[in-house]
Amino acid sequence: MNWLDIGALADIPAQGARVVKTAHGCVAVFRTADDRVFAMDDRCPHKGGPLSEGIVHGTQVTCPLHNWVFDLTTGLAQGADAGGVATHPARVEGGRILLDAALLARRAAA
């Protein structure tokens, strides 16, 4: 994989998020309380809410508009809600957050 360095882990508060603009569109990068990092499209499929402005709890995020909850590992809506959000490979290396740049470019071309 071709990894894109998007910044330091310390740049995102615990249980917070950051938006990265890519050729694919906006990607929300989430940091959990235990410093795990997840990335997914920054748009709720229900009403288009910015997931990066949602509440991170465990490995889930709650949409700020209508309280839909998404699993950060799979992108799938939880509970009775249906649908999902595309997730993107992300990792932390040497305190830096890396996203799969090649995947983002391929999805933009699709």
VOMARSE-687086 format. One record per residue (C-alpha): x negated, y, z. Coordinates in pm, 1 decimal. Layout:
c1 / c2 / c3
X / Y / Z
...
//
This chain:
c1 / c2 / c3
0.0 / 0.0 / 0.0
-98.3 / 357.9 / -58.4
-41.8 / 541.9 / 270.8
29.4 / 913.9 / 297.9
-88.1 / 1091.8 / 615.5
196.0 / 1319.6 / 722.2
56.7 / 1443.7 / 1054.0
-32.6 / 1359.2 / 1409.9
188.4 / 1146.2 / 1631.3
161.3 / 1425.5 / 1889.7
335.2 / 1661.3 / 1641.7
664.6 / 1479.6 / 1702.9
800.0 / 1484.2 / 2056.8
893.6 / 1152.2 / 2215.6
1251.7 / 1067.2 / 2113.8
1232.3 / 1333.6 / 1844.0
1200.5 / 1359.2 / 1467.6
1034.4 / 1548.5 / 1186.5
1146.5 / 1596.4 / 826.4
909.5 / 1523.0 / 540.7
1002.3 / 1648.0 / 193.9
907.9 / 1397.4 / -76.6
979.1 / 1343.6 / -444.1
1243.5 / 1096.6 / -322.4
1412.0 / 1357.5 / -104.0
1396.0 / 1436.7 / 264.1
1273.2 / 1159.5 / 492.4
1327.1 / 1170.6 / 868.7
1036.1 / 1036.5 / 1072.2
1133.3 / 933.4 / 1424.4
918.7 / 875.7 / 1734.1
1060.4 / 658.4 / 2008.5
993.6 / 695.3 / 2382.2
731.4 / 418.5 / 2354.9
553.8 / 588.2 / 2058.7
682.8 / 364.0 / 1780.6
744.7 / 540.9 / 1449.8
1026.0 / 480.4 / 1200.3
1118.6 / 654.6 / 874.9
1449.0 / 668.3 / 689.0
1636.8 / 895.5 / 452.7
1750.0 / 1209.0 / 636.5
2111.8 / 1189.4 / 526.4
2395.6 / 1008.8 / 697.6
2608.9 / 822.0 / 439.7
2927.5 / 917.6 / 625.8
2928.7 / 1298.8 / 603.3
2571.6 / 1381.8 / 495.8
2455.4 / 1485.2 / 841.9
2082.5 / 1542.0 / 897.5
1974.3 / 1235.7 / 1094.5
1653.0 / 1414.4 / 1193.6
1870.0 / 1637.3 / 1414.3
2034.0 / 1338.5 / 1582.8
1969.4 / 1187.2 / 1923.1
1704.3 / 913.7 / 1935.8
1773.9 / 642.2 / 2194.3
1576.4 / 321.4 / 2199.6
1541.4 / 217.0 / 1835.1
1857.9 / 395.4 / 1725.9
1958.4 / 744.4 / 1618.3
2301.9 / 901.3 / 1651.2
2414.3 / 1130.4 / 1369.9
2473.7 / 1485.7 / 1498.7
2794.9 / 1532.9 / 1297.1
3021.0 / 1238.3 / 1374.6
2826.1 / 1016.3 / 1616.2
2753.7 / 729.2 / 1379.8
2466.6 / 522.5 / 1520.0
2193.2 / 377.7 / 1296.6
1931.2 / 116.3 / 1375.1
1589.5 / 268.2 / 1301.0
1441.3 / -71.4 / 1208.3
1704.4 / -166.7 / 949.1
1886.9 / 156.9 / 865.8
2221.9 / -17.2 / 922.9
2514.2 / 151.5 / 1094.1
2602.1 / -3.1 / 1429.3
2936.9 / -94.9 / 1584.0
3249.1 / -63.7 / 1371.6
3084.6 / 180.9 / 1129.4
2978.8 / 46.3 / 789.7
2692.4 / 146.4 / 565.0
2329.9 / 218.1 / 596.9
2038.0 / 443.5 / 521.8
1724.0 / 352.1 / 325.3
1425.3 / 293.0 / 551.6
1059.9 / 349.4 / 460.0
743.5 / 176.1 / 583.1
567.6 / 383.8 / 847.1
281.9 / 319.7 / 1086.7
49.4 / 494.7 / 1329.3
-324.7 / 466.6 / 1284.4
-577.5 / 662.5 / 1486.7
-302.0 / 885.3 / 1621.6
-188.7 / 977.5 / 1268.4
149.8 / 893.4 / 1113.9
132.2 / 725.1 / 775.6
414.2 / 666.9 / 523.2
403.1 / 438.5 / 219.5
347.8 / 698.6 / -54.3
377.2 / 447.3 / -338.2
719.3 / 329.4 / -224.0
844.3 / 687.3 / -198.9
722.0 / 756.0 / -554.1
886.4 / 436.0 / -687.9
1218.8 / 518.1 / -524.7
1206.7 / 869.6 / -669.9
1161.5 / 722.4 / -1018.4
1453.9 / 483.2 / -976.2
//
